[in-house]
Amino acid sequence: MTSRSNVDSLNDSQGGSDPDSPAEAVDGQAGDEAGPSASGASGSAHSASGSAHSASGASGSGASGSAHSASGSGHSASGTALSPSQQIAAALKRERLRAGLTLSEVARRAGIGKSTMSGLETGSGNPSLETMWALAAALDIPLARLLDPPPHEVALQHVGDMPSLPSTTANYVATLISPSPTNARRDVYFIQAEPGEPRESQPHPQGTIEHVILGRGAARIEVLGKSYDLGVGDYLTHPGDQPHRFTALAPGTNAVFVVESS
């Protein structure tokens, strides 16, 4: 007999004329994943307003290292807000360069083609949830660091403006709402799912815990050999470092996932 509560997972966790040189930008090979074109100056260039961020922070606009946008928070040098794909592209390139890895090496580790990797770093692709998880694992970083929304003291973020990653194995879309700040280890995701194939999640790093609050519809979470059915308002916490499965049981199901890592 199943119990009610809330579920599933997400958490955890590449550029140029010479794609094998980690210090060069991608020249624009098209790919089938999504990422932002680099938009800040190179090196440690910072915003004109002085609100620079760390290389691992939430400003997803540097062309290399800890480069940032003119505004310092998710904007291009011209002051135009970056699209979700551009945010992902800048963050992906930044993290690859910081790790000192070539585009080819990251693609190999993630199990994707080099042209796909190049497309992601130029913002010309449409990445799936599975691809982004593979890239985060290849770079040995949390997935949230590649989604990288800019930080603000007070911020209203519309779900349509935030990076969303569709699954290739289920009718399931994950949107990072709030990445974990440096002094905390938690990421918040908004999940949208429809009945059909379940979303299978592989174990996240040891010590990961997931909290699920169902906002609409109905869902089932399977973990540690047990099944839990959730209704609206139900809350479920479970170990994220074990294989787990999320299945939408009603149309229009959505939930908020909070992923904690130690």
Summary of the structure (lengths in Angstrom):
residues: 262
radius of gyration: 18.0
end to end distance: 31.8
largest distance: 59.6
contacts: 998
relative contact order: 0.20
helix: 19%
strand: 23%
